[in-house]
Every structure is written in C-alpha cells, then in structure tokens.
C-alpha cells in the first residue's frame, strides 16, 4: 500500500516534472482532512500523521505530503480531497457502495452513530476538472456535498426505495467487537472483511467537512446527497446487484 500510494505518487510527480506538465491534479482523500468535534473540518484544520487511522489513511497522508512538497518545489500541483463518493458505475463496489447494497439486500439490521459527507461521484469528477482549470498550485480543495449521520443516510434510502430503515442503534464497542471477529475470519479464510476494523475505528468520528473553498475558488456546486443515493440505487438495481 505504501509502495503504491506513496512511492507511486512520487514517481508520477517526478515523471510529470520531467515532462514539463502544465498542471497536475492529485486525488487525495477526505481522510487527510482534520475533523472538528461538533463542527466542520476544512482545508486549514490542523492534522498530523498521528491522527490517521490505519495504513490506508497513513499512506494517503504521506502521499499528500509528497504532492505538497512537489508544489513547494515548483511543480503546479493542485490537490483535491473527495469525501464519500456514491452514484452510478460503482462496479466493485466501493465501501460506501457496499453499505447501500447491504441496505437494498436487507442486510443492515442496525446502525452506528457516525457521520459521512456524501457526494455524487459525477460531481467529484467535475470537481477534478474544475481544479485543473481554476485551482491554485499547492492548495487543497475538499470535493464534498452534504453532511449526514448514518441514520439519516438510511432514512433517505428508505424514502427512495420504500424499504424500512434500520431502527436499532448499535453501541460502538459492540460494532468494534464484531469487526474484530470479522477481521479474524477474513484473515483465516482469505476473503475480504464485511466490516473492516479500521472502518469501525474511523466511525468514532463524524467525518463532516465543508466544501466552501471549492465553491468560492473553483465554482464547484454539487447536487444534494439524495441525488447521489438515488443514482446509486437505480444503477445497482439496473445492473443486477440486488
């Protein structure tokens, strides 16, 4: 993961420098943004490597630092930090897409008290283009849309599909114990965990942010979260996922 995310980023940035690239847009993650308890994080919220939970976030944070170093050295790098993208064409699917699929398949009996910023994948893609056209080198831009609790996300999915939303709120320590057991099962069987331990650790914080800077400087204007969730549901249903 570090070789790909950190070493690979450095290699591409160096290749771009040698090629004389006019602009580089580096895709980071909202996980590299600092979060504020009972508030909204933004591009200036203090955050360090010690705040990163798990190897994915640590490797992405180190890669983002490599991009910032390259910008300080003169490479025209603009950094974007997408939040939780959902929508059409989630082939794999992503972890957020799996949550939607579990809801559609009736496999989501409970929820934890956490929060995400949901953005339509199409809006996140457009945000990359806007960053390429209008972003300032060395700057970070959050590409998000709407901050919602997990309970609110399920309620929106319920209104879209007519399926019942889970009503049981699972205590965090119960979710953690279940994720630990699931991770052990995955290590034994070689199959991916349904509830990764790092994801449950991150769920202790509401990952809520503001995309105001991208709105001001890039002209970024995303659709509401309901639009993204509806497109995800329709795409999954149309392509036989549920």
N, C-alpha and C positions, 0 to 999 in steps of 0.2 A: 504493500500500500504506500509506504514512504518512497520507494523507488519510483513508483508510477506518479503519485501526486506531487512529490517534492522534486525528485530528480528529473522526472519527465517535464515538469513545468520549467525548471531551469534550462533544460536542453532546448525546449521550444523557444523560450525567450532569447537565448543566445543565437539560435538559428534566425530568429526574426531580426535581431540586431545586425547580424552579418548580411542579411538580405536587404537591409535598409527599409524595413516595413514602416509604412506611414502611420499605422495605428495598430495596437494590439488590445483586444478586449479579453481580459482574463475572467473566467467564471469561477468565483469563489462560492461561498455558501452563507446563509444567514447564521449558521452555527459559529461563524467567526465574528459575529457582532456581539457586543456586550449587552446583557439584558438587565433591566431595571425592575426591582421588586415593586409591584403595583404601579408600573409605569411602562413607557415605551422606550426601547433602545433605538439608537440611531448610529450613524457612521462615526460619531465622535465619542460614543460611550466607551469608557476605559475597559480594556480586556487584555488578558495575557494568556500565554500558553498554559499556565496553571488552571485557567478557567475552562479549558477544553476537555470535554468528557469523551474518552475513547480514542482509539487510534485514527479513525476516520477524521474526526474534528481536529485532532492534533496535526495530522498530516496536511489537512487543508489550510490550517492556520499558518503552518510553516511555509507552504506553497504561496500563500498570500503575501507573506513577508518577503519571499523571493521576488514576487511581482512588484512590490513596493520598492525594494532595493533596485530593481532594474529601472523603475521610473525615476528614482533619485539619480541614477547614473545616466539619464538622458533618453532612455527608450520610451516612446509615447504609449505607455500602458495605462489603460482605464480598467478599473476593477468593478465588477457587478456582483452583488450578493443576493441571489434569488432566495425567496422564502420556501414555502412548501408548494411546488407546482402540481396542479391536478388538471385534468381535462382529457381531450381526445388523444389517441395514439399511444396510450401508456401500455406498451406491448408486454413489458417484462412481468408484472407491473412494478412500479416503484413502491417503497414502503407506505407512502400515503395512499397510493392506489390500492394496495392490498387491504388497507383499512376500509376503504369504500367497498371493495369486493366482499370482504367478510360481512359487512353490513347487508349487502344485497343477498348474500347466501344464507343469512340468518345465523351467522356465527359470531355475533357480537352481543353477548348477553349483558355486559356491564361496561362501564367506562371509568377512567381515572380522571382526577381533577387536574387537567393540564390545558394548555392552550397553544394554538398554532396560528401563524399568519398564512392564509390560503391565497394563492394567486393562480390565475389561469395560465397554463403553460404557453398559450399563444401570446399572452401579454408579456410574459417573461422573455419570450423570444424577441418580441418587438422592442423590449427594453434593451436587449443587447445591441440591436441596430441603432437605436437612439443614442446609446453610449458611444458607439463607434462614430456617429455623426457629430454629436454635441458634447460628449464627456470631456472633462479636463484631465490630462495625464496626471497620474499619481493620486487621483481621487477615487473613492469608493461610493457606489450607489446601490442602495437597497431596492430590489425589484420585488415588491410585495403588493398586497391589496388589503385584505380585511382580517382583523384580529378576532378570533373566535375561540371559545372554550371547546373542548372535545364534545361536551354535551350539546352545545349549540350546533356543531357540525352535524351530529347525528339527527338533531331536530330538523335541520334543513334537508338532510337526505330523506327523512321521513315525509316531509311535505312534498318533496319531488316525486317520491316513489309510492307513497301510501303505505309503506311498511312501518311497523312500530319501531320507535326509537328505544334503545335500552334505558331502563329506569334505575338500575342498580349502580350506585357509585362505589367502586372498589377502592378500599384503603390502599395507600401507596405500598405499604410493607407487604400486603398480600400480592400485589402485582409484581413486586420485586422478587418474592419467593417463587412465584410461578415462572417468571422469566429465568431465574437461576436454574430451575429444574428443566425448563425447555432448552436452555443453552447446553446443559449437560447432555440431554437427549440428543441434541443436534451433533455434538462432538462425538458421541458414541456411534450414531447412525450415519454421519456424514451428510445429513440433509440440513438445509438452512433452518434456523430457528424461526418459529412463527412470531415470537415476542423476544427480540434480541435484548440482552441485558443492558447494553449501552443505551438503547432507545428508552428503556424504562428509567434508567438513571436520569436521562435528559428530561423526562416527563415531570420531574420535580419542579421544573421551572416553566413558566408560561413564556414561550418564545414570541413575544409580542414586540413589534417594531413599527416604525413609521417610514413611509417611502416619500416623505415630503421633499427631500432634497432632489430625488429623481424627478419629481413633479416640477419643481422650480427650474432645474438646470437642463433637463432633458426633454421636457414636455411629455413625460410619462403619465398616462391616465388609464389605469387598469379597470376592468369590469369588476363588479361585486363578486364575492365568493360564491354566491348561489349560482351564478352563470357558469363558473368553473366546475362546480359539483354536478350541475345538470349535464354539462357536456361530457364529463367523465362517465356518469351513469348511462347516458344514451350510447356512448361509444362501447362501453363494456357489454351492454345488452345487445347491441347490433352485431358484435363480433363473437358472440357465443361464450363469453366468460361467465355468465350467470343465467 
